[in-house]
Structure formats: structure tokens, C-alpha cells
Amino acid sequence: MASDGEKSIGIIGSGGMANHRAERFHQLEGCHLRAVASRNSETGNVLADKYGMQYLPDWRDLISRQEIDAVVICTHNESHGEIAIAALEAGKHVFMEYPLARNVDQGERAVTIAKQNGVVLRLTHSENVSPMHARLRELVRDHGHLQASIFTRLTPGRGAHPEVLFNLNISGPPALFFIYHVYPVIDLFGPVKWVEGSALYESLRADQSYQCTVNTVNVAFQNGGIGQWFWAGGINIQRAEEYRRYILAGGTLIQQEGAWLLSSRSGIEEIKPADRPLPSLEELFCKDIAGEVTNWQQHAEIALQAIRVSLAAEQSAQENRRVFLNL
């Protein structure tokens, strides 16, 4: 049972991320794991037994419980928006895996309800607790306006659980399930004016699963500069490759072999993370729901802007046109 002052948490989902989040929340003071809801009774009961939680087969039953203060959403992408909206409408705080939603209307509604109801909506984008990303923000601020942001990811094979990942109905397009490549750029450089996307899906089946994909997203930022993301997954390549560059008027930020460098006419220097401790995402959420002043609303807005870009890219590819964002 939760002691005085503790917040009772319910987890929705019982897969790998649900187990990971349960372990992290279990270690924190101020939060008490109360229940888990999952369609998979086997994995759901295992997770419930591990942390002394009640097992429920339907997530709707979990969010209807008055004793539940907050909900952790660890389901497939296509259900994120629906569950988040229902939980927020029920007055529950929400901690959820990205992306925010599979469509923009759901994402906008979730953010609006959270603000109106005075409950927290926090996404699991790690940049918000990353000392390196904090340092990149400082460098972006100090080295002039953005000229171009470039990201490329090449991935061999189909990886783990391809039936879930490589499925447009369940996970959405690559720009959505790779939203963690989009979010940090939006966080650094602000909202986007327009989006152009293109997509190729090899062996696309009736259930919207596919064998491999090549996707591109091109954008123009409201504050100036252009951006590009390129993803190729399941392709015939020996090992994964990733390329990331932020080209600023006063220098270029380069990600190389796990490190960040600042390159300019005067030379190249390695970037060190910001020298200040930051909480984990779970710790930050516990602070959120305890009423401490945090910037969860700002982070939720950036998450919303990120899915706008990703889903506009999907629309652009389908309609073969540039999509303008009305923000």
C-alpha cells in the first residue's frame, strides 16, 4: 500500500519498456506501483507479481480506479493517444513512451486536456535529462543561426520485433517511430514551417507490414534554416551507420563515434557534457506530480511539434506535395 504522501502508479503494458519503467519507479521514493493492465495475461501477471501489483486485463479498468494517481503508458504506438486522452480526462497524470500519438488531433487534444485539467503529461524524450543535450543548447545559442540540420540513419536487417516496428498501422512511418531523431532537432531549432516527405516500402502487405523502407523528410524552420532526415531500414548493409550535423553560422556541430565535436575555421574541439547533475525521467515525473515547478508543459509542446513534423511527412509522401504547418 502507498504511504502518506506517496503517489499510486498504474502501468499499462507488460513488455520490455513496461518492465524497465516498473523497475525504475519501484526504486524511487514518493511513488508506489499499484496495478498493471495488459492484454497479455501471462506477462501481465509476471510483472504484477514481481512488484506486488494488481493485474487487470483492460487498461480502462485501471484508469477508472480512484486510488490511481498516475499512469505509465508502455503500449504500441497506435494506442498512445487514445489511452493518454482517457487517462488525462480521468484526472490522472501521464508518463508515456514516445510518440505522443498516431495522429495530430489526438496529440493536440492530449496536451490541451493536460493543461486544462492541471495534470502532468510527460513524454520519455531523454534529451530533457541529458547533460550533453543541455550543452548542445548552449552551443546553438552561442554560435549563430541555423543554416542546416542533417541526419542519416542506415540500419541492416529487420531488428527485434519487426512485425511491430515495420508496420504502418501499429508503429506508424519511420518518422514517427524514430521520433527521437526528430525531437532533439525541434527542441534546438524551434517549430517548422513546411514539410516534404517521401517514402518507399518494400514488400508492403495488406496488414501494412513491410520488409524494408527508405524515408526522407525535408523541412524549413520558422526561425530560418533547413533540415533533413533520412532513414533506411532493413536494407542490405553490413552494419548500422549514423550521420548527424548541425551547421550554424559560427561553426558546425558534428556527432562522430558517440562523441560531439565543434568544427570551425579556427579548429576542432571536443564537446563535453554540461557539468551539472540532472534527474532521470522517472525522477522528473515524480517531481512533476508532487507539484514541484518543472517545465513539463514546454516539453509536451515540443513533443507535439515533433509529431506534427513526422505525420506531415507521412501526409506529404501520400499526397506528393509540400505540407504547411499551421502553428
C-alpha positions as CSV (number, residue, x, y, z in Angstrom):
1,M,0.0,0.0,0.0
2,A,1.1,3.6,-0.7
3,S,2.1,5.5,2.4
4,D,1.1,9.1,3.2
5,G,2.4,11.5,0.5
6,E,3.1,8.7,-2.0
7,K,1.5,8.7,-5.4
8,S,0.0,5.4,-6.7
9,I,1.1,4.5,-10.2
10,G,-0.6,2.2,-12.7
11,I,1.4,0.7,-15.7
12,I,-0.3,0.0,-19.0
13,G,1.6,-2.7,-21.0
14,S,3.8,-5.5,-19.9
15,G,6.5,-5.7,-22.4
16,G,10.2,-4.7,-22.2
17,M,9.6,-1.0,-21.6
18,A,6.9,-1.6,-19.1
19,N,9.3,-3.8,-17.1
20,H,12.1,-1.2,-17.4
21,R,9.9,1.6,-16.2
22,A,8.4,-0.5,-13.4
23,E,11.9,-1.2,-12.1
24,R,12.9,2.4,-12.2
25,F,9.7,3.7,-10.4
26,H,10.0,0.9,-7.8
27,Q,13.3,2.3,-6.7
28,L,12.0,5.8,-6.2
29,E,10.6,7.4,-3.1
30,G,7.2,9.1,-3.4
31,C,5.8,6.7,-6.0
32,H,4.1,3.4,-5.3
33,L,3.4,0.8,-8.0
34,R,-0.2,-0.2,-7.6
35,A,-1.6,-2.0,-10.7
36,V,-0.7,-3.2,-14.2
37,A,-3.0,-3.6,-17.1
38,S,-2.2,-5.7,-20.1
39,R,-3.9,-7.8,-22.8
40,N,-1.2,-10.4,-22.3
41,S,-2.2,-12.1,-19.1
42,E,1.0,-14.2,-18.9
43,T,3.4,-11.3,-19.0
44,G,1.0,-9.0,-17.1
45,N,0.7,-11.4,-14.2
46,V,4.5,-11.9,-14.1
47,L,5.1,-8.1,-13.9
48,A,2.3,-7.7,-11.3
49,D,3.7,-10.4,-9.1
50,K,7.3,-9.1,-9.3
51,Y,6.3,-5.7,-7.7
52,G,3.2,-6.7,-5.7
53,M,0.8,-5.0,-8.1
54,Q,-2.8,-6.0,-9.0
55,Y,-3.2,-7.3,-12.6
56,L,-6.0,-6.0,-14.8
57,P,-6.7,-7.3,-18.3
58,D,-8.2,-3.9,-19.5
59,W,-6.5,-0.5,-19.3
60,R,-9.9,1.2,-19.0
61,D,-10.4,-0.6,-15.6
62,L,-7.0,0.7,-14.5
63,I,-7.7,4.4,-15.2
64,S,-11.1,4.2,-13.7
65,R,-9.6,3.4,-10.3
66,Q,-9.8,6.4,-7.9
67,E,-6.7,5.2,-6.0
68,I,-4.5,5.5,-9.1
69,D,-2.9,8.9,-9.3
70,A,-0.7,8.5,-12.3
71,V,-0.5,6.2,-15.4
72,V,2.6,5.0,-17.2
73,I,1.8,4.1,-20.8
74,C,4.1,1.5,-22.4
75,T,1.9,0.2,-25.3
76,H,2.4,0.1,-29.1
77,N,2.4,3.5,-30.8
78,E,-1.1,3.3,-32.3
79,S,-2.8,3.3,-28.9
80,H,-0.8,6.0,-27.2
81,G,-3.1,8.9,-28.0
82,E,-6.3,7.1,-27.1
83,I,-5.0,5.9,-23.7
84,A,-3.4,9.2,-22.8
85,I,-6.6,11.2,-23.5
86,A,-8.7,8.8,-21.5
87,A,-6.3,8.9,-18.6
88,L,-5.9,12.7,-18.6
89,E,-9.7,13.1,-18.8
90,A,-10.0,10.9,-15.8
91,G,-7.6,13.3,-13.9
92,K,-4.6,11.0,-14.0
93,H,-1.0,12.2,-14.5
94,V,0.5,10.5,-17.5
95,F,4.1,9.4,-18.2
96,M,4.3,7.8,-21.6
97,E,6.7,6.4,-24.1
98,Y,7.1,8.5,-27.3
99,P,5.5,9.2,-29.7
100,L,2.7,11.3,-28.3
101,A,0.1,10.0,-30.7
102,R,-0.5,8.3,-34.1
103,N,-2.4,11.4,-35.3
104,V,-2.1,15.1,-34.7
105,D,-5.7,15.6,-33.4
106,Q,-5.1,13.2,-30.6
107,G,-1.8,14.7,-29.7
108,E,-3.2,18.3,-29.6
109,R,-6.2,17.1,-27.6
110,A,-3.9,15.3,-25.0
111,V,-1.8,18.4,-24.5
112,T,-4.8,20.6,-24.2
113,I,-6.6,18.3,-21.7
114,A,-3.5,18.1,-19.5
115,K,-3.2,21.9,-19.2
116,Q,-6.9,22.4,-18.6
117,N,-7.2,19.6,-16.0
118,G,-4.0,20.6,-14.2
119,V,-2.4,17.2,-14.7
120,V,1.0,16.3,-16.0
121,L,1.8,14.8,-19.4
122,R,5.4,13.8,-19.7
123,L,7.0,12.1,-22.7
124,T,10.1,9.9,-22.4
125,H,12.4,12.0,-24.6
126,S,15.8,11.6,-22.9
127,E,17.1,15.0,-24.2
128,N,15.2,16.6,-21.3
129,V,17.5,15.0,-18.8
130,S,20.7,14.8,-21.0
131,P,23.8,16.8,-19.9
132,M,25.1,16.6,-23.5
133,H,21.9,17.9,-25.0
134,A,21.9,20.7,-22.4
135,R,25.4,21.6,-23.6
136,L,24.3,21.5,-27.3
137,R,21.6,24.0,-26.5
138,E,24.2,26.4,-25.1
139,L,26.4,26.0,-28.2
140,V,23.5,26.5,-30.6
141,R,22.6,29.7,-28.7
142,D,26.2,31.0,-28.9
143,H,27.2,30.1,-32.5
144,G,24.8,31.9,-34.7
145,H,21.7,31.0,-36.6
146,L,21.0,27.6,-38.1
147,Q,21.8,27.0,-41.7
148,A,21.1,23.3,-42.0
149,S,20.4,20.2,-39.8
150,I,21.3,16.9,-41.4
151,F,20.6,13.4,-40.1
152,T,21.1,10.0,-41.8
153,R,20.5,6.5,-40.4
154,L,21.1,3.2,-42.2
155,T,20.1,0.0,-40.5
156,P,20.7,-3.5,-41.7
157,G,18.3,-6.5,-41.3
158,R,15.0,-6.0,-39.6
159,G,16.0,-5.9,-35.9
160,A,14.0,-7.2,-33.0
161,H,10.2,-7.5,-33.2
162,P,10.0,-6.4,-36.9
163,E,6.3,-7.4,-37.1
164,V,5.6,-4.5,-34.7
165,L,8.2,-2.0,-35.8
166,F,7.9,-2.4,-39.6
167,N,4.1,-1.9,-39.6
168,L,2.5,1.3,-40.6
169,N,-0.7,0.6,-38.6
170,I,1.0,-0.3,-35.4
171,S,4.1,1.9,-35.2
172,G,3.5,4.4,-37.9
173,P,6.0,5.6,-40.5
174,P,9.7,5.7,-39.7
175,A,9.5,9.5,-39.0
176,L,7.1,8.6,-36.1
177,F,8.8,5.6,-34.5
178,F,12.1,7.3,-35.0
179,I,10.6,10.4,-33.4
180,Y,13.6,10.5,-31.0
181,H,15.7,11.7,-34.0
182,V,13.2,14.5,-34.7
183,Y,12.5,15.7,-31.2
184,P,16.0,17.0,-30.3
185,V,16.2,19.0,-33.6
186,I,12.9,20.7,-32.9
187,D,14.0,21.3,-29.3
188,L,17.2,23.0,-30.5
189,F,15.9,25.0,-33.5
190,G,12.2,25.5,-32.9
191,P,9.0,25.0,-34.9
192,V,8.8,24.0,-38.6
193,K,7.0,26.0,-41.4
194,W,6.6,23.3,-44.0
195,V,7.4,19.6,-44.5
196,E,8.2,17.5,-47.6
197,G,8.4,13.7,-47.2
198,S,8.9,10.7,-49.5
199,A,8.7,7.0,-48.7
200,L,9.4,3.7,-50.2
201,Y,8.2,0.4,-48.5
202,E,9.5,-2.8,-50.0
203,S,7.0,-5.8,-49.9
204,L,4.2,-3.8,-48.4
205,R,1.5,-6.2,-47.3
206,A,-2.2,-5.9,-46.8
207,D,-1.7,-5.7,-43.0
208,Q,0.6,-2.7,-43.6
209,S,3.8,-4.6,-42.6
210,Y,6.8,-4.4,-44.9
211,Q,10.3,-5.8,-45.4
212,C,12.4,-2.6,-45.6
213,T,12.0,1.1,-46.0
214,V,13.6,4.3,-47.3
215,N,12.2,7.6,-46.0
216,T,13.2,11.2,-46.3
217,V,11.9,14.3,-44.5
218,N,12.8,17.8,-45.5
219,V,11.7,20.9,-43.6
220,A,12.1,24.7,-43.3
221,F,12.3,26.1,-39.8
222,Q,10.2,29.2,-38.8
223,N,13.4,30.8,-37.4
224,G,15.4,30.1,-40.5
225,G,17.5,27.2,-41.8
226,I,16.5,23.9,-43.3
227,G,16.5,20.4,-42.0
228,Q,16.7,16.9,-43.4
229,W,16.2,13.4,-42.0
230,F,17.0,10.2,-44.0
231,W,16.1,6.7,-42.7
232,A,16.8,3.4,-44.5
233,G,15.9,0.3,-42.5
234,G,16.1,-3.4,-43.3
235,I,18.5,-2.6,-46.2
236,N,21.3,-4.8,-47.5
237,I,24.2,-3.3,-45.5
238,Q,26.7,-4.9,-43.1
239,R,26.3,-2.7,-40.1
240,A,24.4,0.4,-39.0
241,E,25.6,3.8,-39.9
242,E,24.5,7.2,-38.5
243,Y,25.4,10.7,-39.5
244,R,24.4,13.9,-37.7
245,R,25.4,17.5,-38.4
246,Y,24.1,20.9,-37.2
247,I,25.5,23.6,-39.4
248,L,25.4,27.0,-37.7
249,A,26.7,30.4,-38.9
250,G,29.5,30.3,-36.4
251,G,30.5,26.6,-36.6
252,T,29.3,23.1,-37.2
253,L,28.3,20.6,-34.5
254,I,29.3,17.0,-35.5
255,Q,28.4,13.7,-33.9
256,Q,31.1,11.2,-34.5
257,E,31.5,7.7,-33.0
258,G,29.4,8.6,-30.0
259,A,31.1,12.0,-29.3
260,W,30.2,15.5,-30.3
261,L,32.7,18.0,-31.9
262,L,32.5,21.7,-32.7
263,S,34.2,22.4,-36.0
264,S,35.0,25.9,-37.2
265,R,37.6,27.8,-39.2
266,S,39.8,28.0,-36.0
267,G,39.9,24.3,-35.5
268,I,38.0,21.3,-34.0
269,E,37.3,20.8,-30.3
270,E,35.5,18.0,-28.4
271,I,32.3,19.0,-26.7
272,K,32.0,18.0,-23.0
273,P,28.5,17.5,-21.4
274,A,27.1,20.2,-19.1
275,D,28.7,19.8,-15.7
276,R,25.5,19.7,-13.6
277,P,23.5,16.7,-12.3
278,L,20.2,16.1,-13.9
279,P,17.4,13.8,-12.7
280,S,16.2,10.7,-14.5
281,L,12.9,10.9,-16.4
282,E,11.2,8.9,-13.7
283,E,12.6,11.2,-11.0
284,L,11.5,14.2,-13.0
285,F,7.9,12.8,-13.3
286,C,7.8,12.2,-9.6
287,K,8.7,15.8,-9.1
288,D,6.1,16.8,-11.6
289,I,3.2,15.0,-9.8
290,A,4.4,16.1,-6.4
291,G,3.7,19.7,-7.5
292,E,7.3,20.9,-7.9
293,V,7.8,23.5,-10.6
294,T,9.1,21.9,-13.7
295,N,8.9,22.5,-17.5
296,W,6.7,19.6,-18.5
297,Q,4.4,21.8,-20.4
298,Q,7.2,23.1,-22.6
299,H,8.4,19.5,-23.2
300,A,4.9,18.4,-24.1
301,E,4.6,21.2,-26.7
302,I,7.9,20.2,-28.3
303,A,6.7,16.5,-28.4
304,L,3.5,17.8,-30.1
305,Q,5.6,19.8,-32.6
306,A,7.7,16.8,-33.3
307,I,4.8,14.5,-34.2
308,R,3.4,17.3,-36.4
309,V,6.5,17.1,-38.5
310,S,6.5,13.3,-38.6
311,L,2.9,13.0,-39.5
312,A,3.0,15.9,-42.0
313,A,5.9,13.9,-43.7
314,E,3.6,10.9,-44.0
315,Q,0.8,13.1,-45.5
316,S,3.3,14.7,-47.9
317,A,4.5,11.3,-49.1
318,Q,0.9,10.1,-49.6
319,E,-0.2,13.3,-51.4
320,N,3.0,14.1,-53.2
321,R,3.1,17.7,-52.1
322,R,4.6,20.2,-49.6
323,V,2.6,20.4,-46.3
324,F,2.5,23.7,-44.5
325,L,2.1,23.6,-40.7
326,N,-0.4,26.0,-39.0
327,L,1.0,26.6,-35.6
